């Protein structure tokens, strides 16, 4: 297997306001790589942080030639930062992980072994537990994954961004031209030989999660509309159902009119109008989401912009 005899592993970390711990986090991962004699490079992507994250990333890149640091021109979001990291990585395989070490770095040697010795192209970390998440959060997550599975056939239950990807998998993902990306969905869609490795989500080393319920909901809607047209088909189904309901109620209304009871059923008519109005607004919203995605794609803007890059100890 070409590239797996003396491989170099690129470790990609998107960074957003992680300045208080990023140096120590990279140090923990680097120590594990060195102890297991794994050749490596780091690609650290500052996604427009508002703290001193870039100063720390610049410091590491200037002092350690194994570290490449990128600073995006603004906060483009984690998905864009991951794309920037994949584009900048040069290793025979890449490992994508969070900078807060909720993805346990102790798993890296096992992931590399499955890739190097057993020939898997994708080794993906799968959460055996979801950590300290609230009941509402867990319910929403389970519901989302079930909807995604039924609509697209892509099973992302307990999936994570913690993955090892062979170079050919990275190149396959780079051929996907969409501007609004969903890393987990893209890495699942391309296929290839896969191995799942369970892990327990670790507590954050410092700070708070950057993912609010609103941002997660937006990502969920974006991912579903990116990989299936099922919501649009749902609009059609609703239209057919309401057509038959209207036929039944129309026949009932006509019968009451002929029998001289036309005033009865007023409440039913009002409730039906409210229901139809709600369905119309929901349908327009679904269509609007697809139009928005088309709008973003046809503009052809880049996924991200790099304002600064330090590689091999020097700025480019």
BARO-645566 format. One record per residue: residue number from 1; x, y, z of N, C-alpha, C in turn. Coordinates in Angstrom, 2 decimals, decimal comma. Layout:
<pts>
PT num    n.px    n.py    n.pz   ca.px   ca.py   ca.pz    c.px    c.py    c.pz
PT NUM       X       Y       Z       X       Y       Z       X       Y       Z
...
</pts>
This chain:
<pts>
PT num    n.px    n.py    n.pz   ca.px   ca.py   ca.pz    c.px    c.py    c.pz
PT   1    0,84   -1,19    0,00    0,00    0,00    0,00    0,88    1,24    0,00
PT   2    0,81    1,97   -1,12    1,66    3,13   -1,30    1,37    4,17   -0,23
PT   3    2,45    4,74    0,31    2,29    5,82    1,29    2,10    5,34    2,71
PT   4    2,07    3,97    2,94    1,82    3,47    4,28    3,02    2,78    4,89
PT   5    4,16    2,77    4,21    5,36    2,15    4,76    6,09    3,11    5,70
PT   6    6,31    4,34    5,28    6,91    5,37    6,13    6,03    6,62    6,07
PT   7    4,84    6,52    6,60    3,86    7,59    6,37    4,07    8,81    7,26
PT   8    3,56    9,91    6,78    3,47   11,14    7,56    1,99   11,41    7,82
PT   9    1,65   11,65    9,07    0,26   11,91    9,45    0,08   13,40    9,69
PT  10   -0,89   13,99    9,02   -1,23   15,39    9,25   -2,36   15,46   10,29
PT  11   -2,10   16,15   11,39   -3,12   16,34   12,42   -3,73   17,72   12,24
PT  12   -5,02   17,74   11,91   -5,72   19,00   11,63   -6,59   19,37   12,82
PT  13   -6,41   20,60   13,29   -7,22   21,12   14,40   -7,80   22,47   14,02
PT  14   -9,13   22,60   13,91   -9,73   23,93   13,80   -9,71   24,60   15,17
PT  15   -9,40   25,88   15,20   -9,23   26,58   16,47  -10,10   27,83   16,47
PT  16  -10,89   27,98   17,53  -11,69   29,20   17,70  -11,72   29,55   19,18
PT  17  -11,04   30,63   19,54  -10,97   31,10   20,93  -10,48   29,99   21,87
PT  18   -9,38   29,36   21,49   -8,79   28,29   22,30   -7,42   28,70   22,83
PT  19   -7,15   30,00   22,90   -5,82   30,48   23,24   -5,32   30,03   24,60
PT  20   -6,21   29,85   25,57   -5,78   29,54   26,93   -5,21   28,13   27,07
PT  21   -5,46   27,26   26,08   -4,97   25,89   26,23   -4,37   25,29   24,97
PT  22   -4,37   26,00   23,85   -4,01   25,37   22,58   -2,57   24,85   22,58
PT  23   -1,64   25,56   23,21   -0,25   25,10   23,22   -0,13   23,79   23,99
PT  24   -0,77   23,71   25,15   -0,71   22,48   25,94   -1,43   21,34   25,23
PT  25   -2,55   21,63   24,53   -3,28   20,59   23,81   -2,43   19,99   22,69
PT  26   -1,79   20,86   21,92   -0,91   20,38   20,86    0,25   19,59   21,46
PT  27    0,75   20,04   22,61    1,84   19,33   23,27    1,45   17,92   23,68
PT  28    0,23   17,75   24,16   -0,25   16,41   24,55   -0,29   15,49   23,34
PT  29   -0,85   15,99   22,24   -0,94   15,17   21,02    0,45   14,87   20,48
PT  30    1,32   15,86   20,47    2,66   15,67   19,94    3,43   14,62   20,74
PT  31    3,28   14,64   22,04    3,97   13,66   22,88    3,52   12,23   22,54
PT  32    2,23   12,05   22,33    1,71   10,72   21,99    2,25   10,27   20,63
PT  33    2,31   11,19   19,67    2,85   10,85   18,35    4,32   10,46   18,45
PT  34    5,08   11,18   19,21    6,50   10,89   19,36    6,73    9,59   20,09
PT  35    5,97    9,32   21,14    6,13    8,08   21,90    5,84    6,85   21,05
PT  36    4,97    7,01   20,08    4,60    5,89   19,20    5,33    5,93   17,86
PT  37    6,33    6,80   17,77    7,19    6,90   16,58    6,37    7,10   15,30
PT  38    5,44    8,01   15,37    4,61    8,35   14,22    5,10    9,67   13,65
PT  39    5,48    9,67   12,38    5,89   10,91   11,72    4,65   11,79   11,53
PT  40    4,79   13,08   11,75    3,60   13,91   11,81    3,89   15,34   11,39
PT  41    2,80   16,02   11,13    2,78   17,48   11,01    1,46   17,95   11,61
PT  42    1,44   19,18   12,09    0,20   19,78   12,58   -0,24   20,86   11,60
PT  43   -1,55   20,89   11,33   -2,14   21,99   10,57   -3,20   22,60   11,47
PT  44   -2,90   23,79   11,98   -3,78   24,48   12,92   -4,45   25,64   12,21
PT  45   -5,77   25,69   12,25   -6,53   26,69   11,51   -7,28   27,59   12,48
PT  46   -6,86   28,84   12,55   -7,54   29,82   13,40   -8,73   30,39   12,63
PT  47   -9,93   30,06   13,10  -11,15   30,46   12,41  -11,63   31,82   12,92
PT  48  -10,77   32,83   12,77  -11,16   34,19   13,16  -11,37   34,36   14,64
PT  49  -10,50   33,78   15,45  -10,64   33,88   16,91  -10,56   35,33   17,38
PT  50  -11,24   35,61   18,50  -11,25   36,95   19,08  -10,31   37,06   20,28
PT  51   -9,69   35,95   20,67   -8,73   36,00   21,78   -7,31   35,94   21,22
PT  52   -6,37   35,44   21,99   -4,98   35,40   21,53   -4,60   34,08   20,87
PT  53   -5,60   33,37   20,33   -5,33   32,08   19,69   -4,30   32,21   18,57
PT  54   -4,45   33,24   17,72   -3,52   33,36   16,60   -2,10   33,62   17,08
PT  55   -1,94   34,41   18,12   -0,60   34,66   18,66    0,05   33,35   19,11
PT  56   -0,73   32,46   19,71   -0,21   31,17   20,16    0,10   30,27   18,97
PT  57   -0,78   30,28   17,96   -0,53   29,46   16,77    0,70   29,95   16,01
PT  58    0,84   31,26   15,92    2,01   31,83   15,25    3,29   31,45   15,99
PT  59    3,24   31,52   17,31    4,39   31,16   18,13    4,80   29,71   17,89
PT  60    3,84   28,81   17,88    4,15   27,39   17,66    4,72   27,15   16,27
PT  61    4,14   27,81   15,25    4,61   27,60   13,89    6,01   28,15   13,68
PT  62    6,35   29,24   14,37    7,68   29,83   14,23    8,74   29,02   14,96
PT  63    8,33   28,32   16,01    9,29   27,56   16,81    9,37   26,09   16,42
PT  64    8,37   25,59   15,74    8,32   24,17   15,40    7,97   24,02   13,93
PT  65    8,90   23,51   13,13    8,68   23,40   11,69    7,68   22,30   11,33
PT  66    7,29   21,53   12,32    6,25   20,52   12,07    4,85   21,13   12,16
PT  67    4,77   22,39   12,52    3,48   23,05   12,69    3,26   24,06   11,58
PT  68    2,13   23,94   10,89    1,67   24,94    9,93    0,44   25,61   10,51
PT  69    0,48   26,92   10,59   -0,64   27,67   11,16   -1,28   28,55   10,11
PT  70   -2,60   28,50   10,03   -3,38   29,33    9,10   -4,30   30,23    9,91
PT  71   -4,47   31,45    9,45   -5,45   32,35   10,04   -6,44   32,75    8,97
PT  72   -7,70   32,39    9,15   -8,73   32,79    8,20   -9,06   34,26    8,39
PT  73   -9,53   34,91    7,34   -9,75   36,35    7,37  -10,88   36,75    8,30
PT  74  -11,76   35,80    8,63  -12,84   36,03    9,58  -13,35   34,68   10,03
PT  75  -14,37   34,68   10,86  -14,96   33,43   11,33  -15,89   32,86   10,25
PT  76  -15,40   31,84    9,55  -16,19   31,19    8,50  -16,96   29,98    9,03
PT  77  -16,67   29,54   10,24  -17,32   28,35   10,79  -16,41   27,14   10,74
PT  78  -16,70   26,18   11,59  -15,85   24,99   11,72  -15,74   24,22   10,42
PT  79  -16,84   24,10    9,67  -16,81   23,32    8,44  -15,81   23,91    7,44
PT  80  -15,82   25,23    7,30  -14,87   25,89    6,39  -13,44   25,74    6,90
PT  81  -13,26   25,84    8,23  -11,92   25,67    8,80  -11,38   24,27    8,54
PT  82  -12,24   23,27    8,62  -11,82   21,91    8,31  -11,39   21,78    6,85
PT  83  -12,13   22,41    5,95  -11,77   22,40    4,54  -10,40   23,06    4,32
PT  84  -10,16   24,16    5,02   -8,88   24,84    4,91   -7,75   23,94    5,39
PT  85   -7,99   23,21    6,48   -6,99   22,29    7,00   -6,71   21,15    6,04
PT  86   -7,75   20,59    5,44   -7,57   19,50    4,48   -6,78   19,98    3,26
PT  87   -7,07   21,19    2,82   -6,36   21,73    1,65   -4,89   21,99    1,94
PT  88   -4,57   22,32    3,19   -3,18   22,66    3,54   -2,36   21,44    3,95
PT  89   -3,02   20,35    4,29   -2,31   19,16    4,78   -1,57   18,47    3,63
PT  90   -0,40   17,93    3,95    0,42   17,25    2,92    0,73   15,81    3,29
PT  91    0,19   15,32    4,41    0,51   13,98    4,87   -0,11   12,88    4,02
PT  92    0,37   11,65    4,24   -0,19   10,48    3,55   -1,58   10,15    4,09
PT  93   -1,86   10,60    5,28   -3,20   10,50    5,87   -3,37   11,70    6,79
PT  94   -4,62   12,04    7,08   -4,89   13,15    7,98   -5,75   12,65    9,13
PT  95   -5,53   13,24   10,28   -6,40   13,01   11,44   -7,03   14,34   11,80
PT  96   -8,35   14,37   11,82   -9,10   15,57   12,18   -9,57   15,41   13,61
PT  97   -9,28   16,39   14,45   -9,70   16,32   15,84   -9,91   17,72   16,40
PT  98  -10,67   17,80   17,50  -10,94   19,07   18,14   -9,75   19,51   18,98
PT  99   -9,58   20,82   19,09   -8,46   21,37   19,85   -8,69   21,30   21,36
PT 100   -9,92   21,02   21,79  -10,21   21,00   23,22   -9,96   19,64   23,86
PT 101   -9,46   18,67   23,06   -9,12   17,32   23,52  -10,32   16,53   24,03
PT 102  -11,53   16,90   23,58  -12,67   16,03   23,85  -12,56   14,75   23,02
PT 103  -11,82   14,83   21,92  -11,45   13,64   21,16  -10,16   13,11   21,77
PT 104  -10,18   11,94   22,43   -9,00   11,48   23,18   -7,82   11,18   22,25
PT 105   -6,70   11,90   22,39   -5,55   11,67   21,51   -4,91   10,30   21,72
PT 106   -5,19    9,65   22,85   -4,64    8,31   23,10   -5,11    7,30   22,06
PT 107   -6,17    7,65   21,34   -6,72    6,75   20,32   -5,94    6,80   19,01
PT 108   -5,10    7,82   18,84   -4,41    8,02   17,56   -3,56    6,82   17,14
PT 109   -2,72    6,24   18,02   -1,92    5,08   17,58   -2,77    3,92   17,06
PT 110   -3,91    3,68   17,69   -4,80    2,60   17,23   -5,38    2,94   15,87
PT 111   -5,76    4,19   15,66   -6,31    4,60   14,37   -5,26    4,44   13,27
PT 112   -4,04    4,87   13,56   -2,96    4,75   12,58   -2,67    3,28   12,27
PT 113   -2,74    2,43   13,28   -2,49    1,00   13,08   -3,53    0,39   12,14
PT 114   -4,81    0,71   12,35   -5,86    0,18   11,47   -5,64    0,64   10,03
PT 115   -5,20    1,88    9,86   -4,94    2,42    8,52   -3,69    1,82    7,91
PT 116   -2,61    1,78    8,66   -1,31    1,38    8,15   -1,19   -0,13    7,95
PT 117   -1,67   -0,90    8,92   -1,44   -2,34    8,91   -2,61   -3,14    8,35
PT 118   -3,83   -2,62    8,53   -5,00   -3,38    8,07   -5,64   -2,80    6,83
PT 119   -5,14   -1,66    6,36   -5,55   -1,15    5,06   -6,85   -0,39    4,99
PT 120   -7,39    0,02    6,13   -8,62    0,81    6,10   -8,31    2,22    5,60
PT 121   -9,21    2,75    4,78   -9,02    4,10    4,23   -9,58    5,18    5,15
PT 122  -10,59    4,82    5,92  -11,21    5,75    6,88  -11,32    5,04    8,21
PT 123  -10,75    5,64    9,24  -10,91    5,13   10,60  -11,61    6,24   11,37
PT 124  -12,85    5,97   11,76  -13,67    7,03   12,35  -13,99    6,75   13,81
PT 125  -13,80    7,78   14,62  -14,16    7,68   16,01  -15,67    7,76   16,17
PT 126  -16,23    6,82   16,91  -17,68    6,77   17,15  -17,91    6,89   18,65
PT 127  -18,78    7,81   19,04  -19,00    8,07   20,46  -19,74    6,91   21,11
PT 128  -19,12    6,28   22,11  -19,81    5,26   22,89  -20,73    5,90   23,92
PT 129  -20,43    7,14   24,27  -21,32    7,95   25,10  -21,19    9,39   24,63
PT 130  -22,20   10,20   24,88  -22,23   11,56   24,39  -21,78   12,57   25,45
PT 131  -21,13   12,05   26,50  -20,61   12,98   27,50  -21,74   13,60   28,31
PT 132  -21,46   14,77   28,87  -22,43   15,46   29,73  -23,36   16,34   28,92
PT 133  -24,28   15,69   28,19  -25,25   16,42   27,39  -26,61   16,33   28,08
PT 134  -27,39   17,39   27,97  -28,71   17,42   28,56  -29,69   16,49   27,85
PT 135  -30,80   16,20   28,52  -31,79   15,29   27,95  -32,39   15,84   26,67
PT 136  -32,67   17,14   26,63  -33,23   17,76   25,42  -32,24   17,68   24,27
PT 137  -30,97   17,96   24,56  -29,92   17,89   23,54  -29,82   16,48   22,97
PT 138  -29,81   15,48   23,84  -29,70   14,09   23,39  -30,91   13,69   22,55
PT 139  -32,11   14,11   22,99  -33,32   13,78   22,23  -33,27   14,39   20,82
PT 140  -32,85   15,68   20,76  -32,75   16,35   19,46  -31,72   15,68   18,57
PT 141  -30,59   15,27   19,17  -29,54   14,61   18,39  -30,04   13,28   17,83
PT 142  -30,70   12,47   18,67  -31,22   11,19   18,20  -32,25   11,38   17,09
PT 143  -33,14   12,36   17,27  -34,16   12,62   16,25  -33,53   13,04   14,93
PT 144  -32,53   13,90   15,01  -31,84   14,37   13,80  -31,20   13,21   13,05
PT 145  -30,49   12,35   13,78  -29,79   11,24   13,12  -30,78   10,25   12,49
PT 146  -31,93   10,05   13,15  -32,94    9,16   12,58  -33,51    9,74   11,29
PT 147  -33,79   11,04   11,30  -34,32   11,69   10,10  -33,29   11,63    8,98
PT 148  -32,03   11,91    9,29  -30,98   11,88    8,28  -30,82   10,49    7,70
PT 149  -30,88    9,46    8,54  -30,73    8,08    8,07  -31,87    7,69    7,13
PT 150  -33,11    8,02    7,52  -34,25    7,66    6,68  -34,27    8,44    5,38
PT 151  -33,83    9,69    5,42  -33,90   10,55    4,24  -32,75   10,31    3,27
PT 152  -31,57   10,00    3,80  -30,38    9,93    2,95  -29,72    8,56    2,90
PT 153  -30,01    7,72    3,89  -29,31    6,45    3,99  -27,95    6,57    4,64
PT 154  -27,56    7,77    5,06  -26,28    8,01    5,73  -26,48    7,87    7,23
PT 155  -25,78    6,92    7,83  -25,92    6,66    9,26  -24,82    7,40   10,02
PT 156  -25,20    8,48   10,68  -24,23    9,27   11,46  -24,52    9,21   12,95
PT 157  -25,25    8,18   13,38  -25,54    8,06   14,80  -24,24    7,90   15,59
PT 158  -24,09    8,77   16,59  -22,90    8,79   17,44  -21,62    9,07   16,66
PT 159  -21,76    9,59   15,45  -20,58    9,92   14,65  -19,91   11,16   15,22
PT 160  -18,68   11,39   14,79  -17,93   12,56   15,24  -17,04   13,03   14,09
PT 161  -16,42   14,18   14,30  -15,45   14,67   13,32  -14,07   14,06   13,53
PT 162  -13,92   13,26   14,57  -12,64   12,64   14,90  -12,40   11,46   13,96
PT 163  -11,58   11,68   12,93  -11,40   10,68   11,90   -9,97   10,67   11,39
PT 164   -9,56    9,52   10,90   -8,35    9,40   10,09   -8,79    9,13    8,66
PT 165   -8,27    9,92    7,73   -8,62    9,80    6,32   -7,36    9,58    5,50
PT 166   -7,38    8,55    4,66   -6,28    8,34    3,73   -6,21    9,48    2,72
PT 167   -5,03    9,67    2,15   -4,85   10,76    1,18   -5,85   10,68    0,04
PT 168   -6,16    9,48   -0,45   -7,10    9,37   -1,58   -8,51    9,76   -1,17
PT 169   -8,85    9,57    0,11  -10,16    9,99    0,59  -10,23   11,52    0,64
PT 170   -9,14   12,14    1,11   -9,07   13,60    1,14   -9,21   14,16   -0,28
PT 171   -8,50   13,56   -1,23   -8,57   14,04   -2,61   -9,97   13,85   -3,19
PT 172  -10,64   12,76   -2,80  -12,02   12,55   -3,27  -12,94   13,63   -2,72
PT 173  -12,77   13,98   -1,45  -13,60   15,03   -0,85  -13,31   16,39   -1,47
PT 174  -12,07   16,62   -1,86  -11,71   17,90   -2,47  -12,33   18,06   -3,86
PT 175  -12,77   16,96   -4,46  -13,45   17,04   -5,76  -14,90   17,47   -5,62
PT 176  -15,43   17,47   -4,41  -16,82   17,86   -4,21  -16,89   19,38   -4,19
PT 177  -17,60   19,99   -5,13  -17,50   21,44   -5,34  -18,40   22,31   -4,48
PT 178  -19,27   21,72   -3,65  -20,22   22,57   -2,94  -19,53   23,56   -2,01
PT 179  -20,12   24,71   -1,88  -19,56   25,77   -1,06  -19,99   25,64    0,40
PT 180  -21,22   25,19    0,63  -21,71   24,96    1,98  -21,47   23,49    2,30
PT 181  -20,50   23,21    3,17  -20,05   21,84    3,38  -20,52   21,28    4,72
PT 182  -20,52   19,95    4,80  -20,83   19,22    6,02  -19,84   18,07    6,09
PT 183  -18,80   18,23    6,90  -17,66   17,32    6,90  -18,07   15,87    7,15
PT 184  -18,89   15,63    8,16  -19,28   14,26    8,47  -20,03   13,62    7,31
PT 185  -20,93   14,39    6,71  -21,68   13,87    5,57  -20,80   13,60    4,37
PT 186  -19,88   14,52    4,07  -18,97   14,34    2,94  -18,09   13,12    3,12
PT 187  -17,54   12,96    4,32  -16,64   11,83    4,56  -17,40   10,50    4,52
PT 188  -18,69   10,52    4,87  -19,50    9,30    4,78  -19,92    9,03    3,34
PT 189  -20,24   10,08    2,59  -20,74    9,92    1,22  -19,70    9,32    0,28
PT 190  -18,43    9,65    0,48  -17,40    9,17   -0,46  -17,16    7,67   -0,33
PT 191  -17,54    7,08    0,80  -17,40    5,64    0,93  -15,99    5,21    1,35
PT 192  -15,39    4,26    0,63  -14,09    3,65    0,92  -14,19    2,68    2,10
PT 193  -13,10    1,92    2,29  -13,05    0,93    3,37  -12,99    1,66    4,71
PT 194  -13,89    1,28    5,63  -14,04    2,04    6,86  -13,93    1,14    8,09
PT 195  -13,43    1,72    9,15  -13,33    1,03   10,44  -13,80    2,00   11,51
PT 196  -14,68    1,55   12,38  -15,16    2,38   13,48  -14,44    2,03   14,77
PT 197  -14,06    3,07   15,49  -13,37    2,89   16,77  -14,16    3,65   17,83
PT 198  -14,73    2,97   18,82  -15,52    3,68   19,84  -14,64    4,45   20,80
PT 199  -15,17    5,56   21,30  -14,47    6,33   22,32  -15,47    7,09   23,16
PT 200  -15,06    7,45   24,35  -15,89    8,26   25,23  -15,48    9,72   25,12
PT 201  -16,45   10,59   24,95  -16,17   12,02   24,85  -15,60   12,50   26,17
PT 202  -14,44   13,15   26,09  -13,77   13,63   27,29  -14,26   15,04   27,65
PT 203  -14,14   15,42   28,90  -14,47   16,80   29,28  -13,53   17,78   28,59
PT 204  -14,02   18,96   28,28  -13,16   19,99   27,72  -12,05   20,33   28,69
PT 205  -10,83   20,55   28,14   -9,71   20,90   29,02   -9,94   22,26   29,67
PT 206  -10,56   23,19   28,92  -10,87   24,52   29,45  -12,01   25,11   28,62
PT 207  -12,63   26,15   29,15  -13,61   26,91   28,37  -14,93   26,19   28,21
PT 208  -15,77   26,79   27,36  -17,10   26,28   27,09  -17,25   25,94   25,62
PT 209  -18,22   25,08   25,32  -18,47   24,72   23,94  -18,91   25,93   23,13
PT 210  -18,49   25,98   21,85  -18,86   27,07   20,96  -20,16   26,77   20,21
PT 211  -20,72   25,57   20,44  -21,91   25,15   19,68  -23,16   25,40   20,51
PT 212  -23,91   26,42   20,12  -25,21   26,68   20,75  -26,26   25,81   20,07
PT 213  -27,43   25,69   20,71  -28,52   24,90   20,13  -28,95   25,49   18,79
PT 214  -28,90   26,82   18,67  -29,29   27,48   17,42  -28,33   27,11   16,30
PT 215  -27,01   27,13   16,57  -26,02   26,78   15,54  -26,13   25,32   15,16
PT 216  -26,40   24,45   16,13  -26,56   23,03   15,83  -27,79   22,79   14,98
PT 217  -28,88   23,51   15,28  -30,10   23,37   14,47  -29,85   23,81   13,04
PT 218  -29,11   24,91   12,87  -28,78   25,37   11,53  -27,95   24,36   10,77
PT 219  -26,97   23,74   11,46  -26,14   22,71   10,82  -26,98   21,50   10,44
PT 220  -27,94   21,15   11,31  -28,81   19,99   11,03  -29,64   20,23    9,76
PT 221  -30,28   21,39    9,66  -31,08   21,69    8,47  -30,21   21,74    7,22
PT 222  -29,03   22,33    7,35  -28,12   22,43    6,20  -27,68   21,06    5,73
PT 223  -27,34   20,17    6,68  -26,86   18,85    6,30  -27,95   18,02    5,63
PT 224  -29,19   18,11    6,13  -30,29   17,34    5,54  -30,57   17,82    4,12
PT 225  -30,64   19,13    3,93  -30,93   19,66    2,60  -29,76   19,49    1,63
PT 226  -28,56   19,24    2,16  -27,39   19,04    1,30  -27,37   17,64    0,68
PT 227  -28,02   16,68    1,33  -27,87   15,29    0,89  -29,16   14,60    0,50
PT 228  -30,28   15,31    0,53  -31,52   14,68    0,11  -32,54   15,74   -0,31
PT 229  -33,42   15,35   -1,21  -34,53   16,21   -1,61  -35,82   15,78   -0,92
PT 230  -35,70   14,92    0,11  -36,88   14,40    0,81  -37,78   15,50    1,36
PT 231  -37,24   16,60    1,93  -38,15   17,65    2,39  -39,03   18,22    1,28
PT 232  -38,47   18,33    0,07  -39,28   18,81   -1,05  -40,36   17,79   -1,42
PT 233  -40,02   16,52   -1,32  -41,01   15,48   -1,58  -42,11   15,51   -0,52
PT 234  -41,73   15,87    0,70  -42,71   16,01    1,77  -43,73   17,09    1,45
PT 235  -43,26   18,18    0,83  -44,17   19,25    0,42  -45,21   18,71   -0,56
PT 236  -44,77   17,91   -1,51  -45,69   17,31   -2,48  -46,70   16,40   -1,79
PT 237  -46,22   15,59   -0,86  -47,10   14,66   -0,13  -48,15   15,44    0,66
PT 238  -47,70   16,50    1,32  -48,66   17,34    2,07  -49,71   17,92    1,13
PT 239  -49,29   18,34   -0,05  -50,23   18,89   -1,02  -51,27   17,87   -1,45
PT 240  -50,84   16,61   -1,68  -51,77   15,55   -2,09  -52,75   15,24   -0,95
PT 241  -52,22   15,16    0,28  -53,07   14,86    1,43  -54,12   15,95    1,61
PT 242  -53,68   17,20    1,53  -54,63   18,30    1,71  -55,65   18,36    0,58
PT 243  -55,28   17,92   -0,62  -56,22   17,88   -1,73  -57,37   16,93   -1,42
PT 244  -57,04   15,72   -0,93  -58,09   14,74   -0,61  -58,92   15,20    0,59
PT 245  -58,26   15,85    1,57  -59,01   16,38    2,71  -59,99   17,45    2,24
PT 246  -59,54   18,29    1,32  -60,42   19,35    0,81  -61,59   18,77    0,02
PT 247  -61,36   17,65   -0,69  -62,47   17,01   -1,42  -63,54   16,51   -0,44
PT 248  -63,08   15,88    0,64  -64,02   15,35    1,63  -64,80   16,49    2,30
PT 249  -64,08   17,52    2,73  -64,75   18,64    3,39  -65,62   19,43    2,42
PT 250  -65,20   19,49    1,14  -66,01   20,17    0,14  -67,32   19,46   -0,09
PT 251  -67,25   18,13   -0,14  -68,48   17,34   -0,32  -69,40   17,50    0,89
PT 252  -68,78   17,52    2,09  -69,58   17,69    3,30  -70,24   19,07    3,34
PT 253  -69,49   20,09    2,96  -70,04   21,46    2,96  -71,18   21,58    1,96
PT 254  -71,01   20,99    0,77  -72,06   21,05   -0,25  -73,31   20,32    0,22
PT 255  -73,12   19,18    0,86  -74,28   18,42    1,36  -75,03   19,23    2,41
PT 256  -74,30   19,90    3,32  -74,95   20,71    4,35  -75,68   21,90    3,72
PT 257  -75,11   22,47    2,66  -75,75   23,59    1,98  -77,07   23,16    1,37
PT 258  -77,05   22,00    0,71  -78,27   21,50    0,09  -79,32   21,13    1,13
PT 259  -78,87   20,78    2,33  -79,80   20,40    3,39  -80,22   21,60    4,24
PT 260  -79,69   22,78    3,92  -80,07   23,99    4,65  -79,31   24,19    5,94
PT 261  -78,18   23,54    6,12  -77,37   23,66    7,34  -76,01   24,28    7,04
PT 262  -75,98   25,29    6,19  -74,71   25,83    5,71  -73,92   26,53    6,81
PT 263  -74,57   27,05    7,85  -73,84   27,77    8,89  -73,07   26,84    9,82
PT 264  -73,47   25,61    9,91  -72,77   24,66   10,77  -71,41   24,32   10,16
PT 265  -70,50   23,96   11,02  -69,17   23,60   10,53  -68,24   24,78   10,41
PT 266  -68,68   25,95   10,94  -67,83   27,15   10,85  -66,48   26,93   11,54
PT 267  -66,50   26,30   12,72  -65,27   26,04   13,47  -64,33   25,16   12,67
PT 268  -64,91   24,16   11,99  -64,09   23,26   11,17  -63,39   24,03   10,06
PT 269  -64,11   24,96    9,44  -63,52   25,75    8,35  -62,36   26,60    8,86
PT 270  -62,55   27,24   10,02  -61,49   28,08   10,58  -60,25   27,25   10,91
PT 271  -60,46   26,09   11,57  -59,34   25,22   11,91  -58,63   24,72   10,66
PT 272  -59,43   24,42    9,62  -58,83   23,95    8,37  -58,01   25,05    7,72
PT 273  -58,48   26,26    7,76  -57,72   27,37    7,19  -56,40   27,59    7,93
PT 274  -56,47   27,50    9,26  -55,25   27,65   10,05  -54,25   26,54    9,73
PT 275  -54,76   25,32    9,60  -53,90   24,18    9,30  -53,27   24,33    7,92
PT 276  -54,09   24,69    6,93  -53,57   24,86    5,57  -52,54   26,00    5,53
PT 277  -52,87   27,09    6,24  -51,93   28,20    6,27  -50,59   27,80    6,87
PT 278  -50,62   27,01    7,95  -49,39   26,54    8,57  -48,59   25,66    7,62
PT 279  -49,29   24,75    6,93  -48,61   23,86    5,99  -47,99   24,64    4,83
PT 280  -48,70   25,68    4,39  -48,16   26,51    3,31  -46,89   27,23    3,75
PT 281  -46,90   27,78    4,96  -45,72   28,48    5,45  -44,55   27,54    5,64
PT 282  -44,81   26,34    6,17  -43,75   25,35    6,33  -43,19   24,95    4,97
PT 283  -44,09   24,73    4,01  -43,65   24,34    2,67  -42,81   25,42    2,02
PT 284  -43,25   26,67    2,16  -42,47   27,78    1,61  -41,11   27,87    2,29
PT 285  -41,08   27,59    3,59  -39,80   27,61    4,31  -38,85   26,55    3,79
PT 286  -39,36   25,34    3,54  -38,53   24,25    3,00  -38,00   24,62    1,62
PT 287  -38,89   25,11    0,77  -38,45   25,53   -0,57  -37,43   26,65   -0,46
PT 288  -37,65   27,56    0,49  -36,71   28,66    0,69  -35,33   28,19    1,07
PT 289  -35,24   27,13    1,90  -33,93   26,60    2,29  -33,17   26,08    1,08
PT 290  -33,88   25,39    0,19  -33,22   24,88   -1,02  -32,81   26,02   -1,95
PT 291  -33,66   27,03   -2,07  -33,31   28,19   -2,88  -32,09   28,91   -2,31
PT 292  -32,01   28,97   -0,97  -30,87   29,61   -0,33  -29,59   28,85   -0,65
PT 293  -29,65   27,52   -0,62  -28,46   26,72   -0,94  -28,05   26,92   -2,39
PT 294  -29,03   26,97   -3,29  -28,73   27,23   -4,70  -28,10   28,61   -4,86
PT 295  -28,63   29,58   -4,13  -28,12   30,95   -4,17  -26,65   30,99   -3,75
PT 296  -26,32   30,29   -2,66  -24,94   30,27   -2,20  -24,02   29,57   -3,20
PT 297  -24,53   28,52   -3,84  -23,68   27,77   -4,77  -23,40   28,57   -6,05
PT 298  -24,43   29,21   -6,60  -24,23   29,88   -7,89  -23,39   31,14   -7,75
PT 299  -23,29   31,71   -6,54  -22,41   32,86   -6,37  -20,96   32,47   -6,56
PT 300  -20,63   31,22   -6,25  -19,29   30,72   -6,49  -18,21   31,31   -5,60
PT 301  -18,58   31,83   -4,45  -17,58   32,38   -3,54  -16,77   31,25   -2,91
PT 302  -15,50   31,51   -2,55  -14,68   30,47   -1,92  -15,23   30,09   -0,55
PT 303  -14,90   28,89   -0,11  -15,37   28,42    1,19  -14,76   29,23    2,33
PT 304  -13,55   29,72    2,10  -12,82   30,45    3,15  -11,76   31,31    2,48
PT 305  -11,22   32,26    3,24  -10,10   33,09    2,80   -9,02   33,05    3,87
PT 306   -7,78   32,81    3,45   -6,65   32,76    4,38   -5,97   34,12    4,38
PT 307   -5,87   34,72    5,56   -5,20   36,02    5,64   -3,72   35,88    5,99
PT 308   -3,38   34,83    6,75   -1,98   34,63    7,14   -1,68   33,13    7,17
PT 309   -0,44   32,79    6,81   -0,02   31,39    6,85    1,45   31,33    7,24
PT 310    1,76   30,48    8,19    3,15   30,27    8,61    3,46   28,79    8,47
PT 311    4,44   28,50    7,63    4,85   27,11    7,36    6,36   27,05    7,35
PT 312    6,90   25,97    7,89    8,36   25,80    7,99    9,01   26,97    8,73
PT 313    8,30   27,53    9,67    8,85   28,58   10,49    8,81   29,97    9,90
PT 314    8,31   30,11    8,67    8,29   31,43    8,02    6,91   31,74    7,48
PT 315    6,58   33,02    7,42    5,29   33,46    6,90    5,29   33,36    5,38
PT 316    4,14   32,99    4,83    3,99   32,92    3,37    3,00   33,98    2,91
</pts>
